[in-house]
Amino acid sequence: MNQVPRHIAIIMDGNGRWAKKRFLPRVAGHVKGVSALKKIVNHCNTLGVKYLTVFAFGRENWNRPQGEVSFLMRLMIKRLDKELAELHQKNARIRFIGDRSRVSHEFISSITNAENLTQFNTGLNFNICVDYSGQYDIIQAINRIIKEHPAESITEETFANYLLTAGQPNPELVIRSSGESRISNFMLWQLAYSELYFSTVFWPDFTPQELDHAIAWYNNRERRFGKTSEQL
């Protein structure tokens, strides 16, 4: 029987290439990708996954064409506002992880509303990474530590408490769609012992069945954490 990872993180990649393959504008891939995400969120909730973290918009993504960036931001706001009531009804808790200083006031208002409404929910913890990178996360933690503990030695445990995912377990399983085999500056500290699953499927075509395949693969991994097989 498969053991469901407590925390799954996903790099949702391939929207643009999915659209290009079909001679559609790149934004059509993003629209389809959001629909795929809804199915995955619902499936994680059904499976009993406690934490789902998705890489929705990286800091480097600001370098994309401005029209595409603006569309993505509007799309995230629109779909969050549309899906919020259902997510709340399903007892999901929503958190946004990233730098909030560069997104619009409208975006801040939408995410603040979602976080406040769902803050006491006890079901799936749904983390959405926007204007996020692993390097940014580490640097912001260092700056806060310097400010609050300038003369103290810092342990790994203390440092983790200043990351944007403080209080949450690190991902056991990380999935990247579209055939790329890199982590692209995602959760660099938190992925130290994660199992990395690279799917060839473009994100808009990533189904709950594909997630099941990833979990089955995860269950065939031997997670030793520095020990030998004989010690497990």
N, C-alpha and C positions, 0 to 999 in steps of 0.2 A: 504493500500500500504506500502510495506516494506521501511524503511529508511535505506540507505546504510551507514554503519559506515565510518567516514572520515579516520580513521586509524585502520587498521587490522594488528595484529601481530600474527605470526604462529611459534609454536615449531614443527618442522617437525620430527616426531619420528616414529620409527618402520621399518626403511629400512632393518636392519639386521634380524629382526624377520620375515619380509615378505619373505626374501630370504631363511631363514632357513626352513620355512614352506614348501617351494617348493624344498628343497634339493639343493639349489644353494649357491654359495659362497656369503658372506656378501656384497662384492663389487657390485654384481649384483643388490642388493637392492638399493644401492646408485645411480647406473645408472638409474634405473627405477624411483627413487625418483626425480632426476633432470628433467626427462620428465614430471612428475606430476607437478612439480613447474612451468614449462613453461606454462602449461594449466591454472594454478591458476593465474599467472601473467597476462596472456591475459584476463582472466575472470574479474579480478579486474579492468583492464583497461576499459573493456566494461561496467562494472557496474558504473564506475565513482569514484571508491575508490581513494582518493588522496595520501594516504600513505600506503605502504605495507612493513612490516618489518619481515624478516624471520631469524630464528636462524639456521644458516648453520653449524657452528662449534664452540662449546663452549671451554672455556679454559681447562675444565676437560677432553675434548676429546683427548688432547695430550697423555693421559694415555692409549689410545687404542693401539693395536698392531701396530708397526711402519709401516708395510706394508700397513695396512688399511689407516693409516693417510696419507702416501705418495700418495696412490691412490686417496684419497679424494681431496687432494690439486691439483693434476694434473687434476682431473676431473673438479674441479671448474674453473681452468684456461682455459682448453679446451672448456668447454661449454660457459663460459663468452665470450671468443674470437669469438666463433661461433655465438652466439646470439646477440652480441653487435650492429651490424648494424641494425637488426630488431627492437631492443629496442629503438635505437636512432631514427629510422624512425617513431616509434609510439610515439615519444615525451616523453619517460620515462627518468627520471633522476636517475642515479645510485649512491649510496653512500655505502661505506664499513665502518662498525662500529666495532671497536675492537682494540686490541693491534697489531700494525704493526711491532713491533720490533722483533718478533719471526718467522714470515713467510719468505719465500724465496724471493730473489731479483726478480725472475721471477714472483712470485705472486704480489709483489709490483708494478712491471712494468705493469702487466695486469690490476690491479685495478686502478692505476693512469691514464692509458689510458682511461678506461671506465668513470671515474669520470670527466676527462677533456673534453672528447668528449660530454658528456651529461649535463654538468653543467648549461647550460642556458635553458634546456628543461623545459616545464611547465606542462607536463602531470603527470602521475603516478610517485610519489617519491618512488623508490624501494631501500629499505635499506637491505643490506646483512650483517649479524653479523658473523664475523669470528674472532676466538680467543677472544671471548667476554664472559663476565659474568656481572651480575648486581653488584656484589661486586666490581669487577675491575672498573666498570664505576664510582661508588661512590668514591672509593679511588683515582682514577686519578683526579676526580673533586676536592676533598679535597686538594690534593697536589698542584694543580694549583691555588686554592684559597689562600692557605697559602703563595705561592710564590708571587702572585700578590696583595693580600689584607691582609697582615699579621696583621694589627691592626684594622680591620673593623668588625663590626657585619654583619653576612650574613643572609639574608632572604631566605625563600624557593624559591622565584622567582629568586634571584641571583644565588642560588645553581643550579637551573635547567639550567641556562645559561652555566654552565660548564660541564654538562653531554654531552656525545657523540651524543645525539639526540637534542642538543640545537637548538631552533628555530622551532621545530616540535611539533605538538600536541601529547599528550599522547594517546596510543591506547584505543579506546572504547571497542574493541572486541579482545580477545586473544584466539586463537585456539591451542589446542594440540591434535595431532593424536595419535593413537595406544593404547588407553585405559588407559594410565598413568594419574594420577590426581595430578600432582605437576607442579610447574613452573621452577624447576631446575636452579635456579640462573639466571633467565632471566629478565632483565629490572625491577629490584626490586623497584626502585624509581618511574618509569613511570607507573607501573601497580596498583598504589594505589586505583584507582576507575574503573579499567577495569572489564568488564564482562568476565568470564572465561568459555570457552566452551571446554569440553573434549569429543573428538570423539573416538569411538572404532575402527575406520578404520586405518589400517597401512598407513603410508604416501604414498607409491607408488600407493595405490588404492584410494587416496583422490582426488575426482573429482570436477569439478565446481559445480555439483549438491550437493555435500557434503558441499561446501562453502555456497551455497544458503540455505541449511538447518540450518547452523550455523547463518546466518544472520537473518533468520526467527525466530530462538530461541532468538537472541539478541533483536529483535523487540517486543518480549513478556516480556522482562525484564522491571521492573520499576526502573529507575535510579534516586535515591533520593538525593544522595550526602549529607546525613546527615539530610535531611528534612523528614517530614512525608508525607504520600500519599496525605493528604488533602491540603498540601501546594503547590503541583505541579500544 
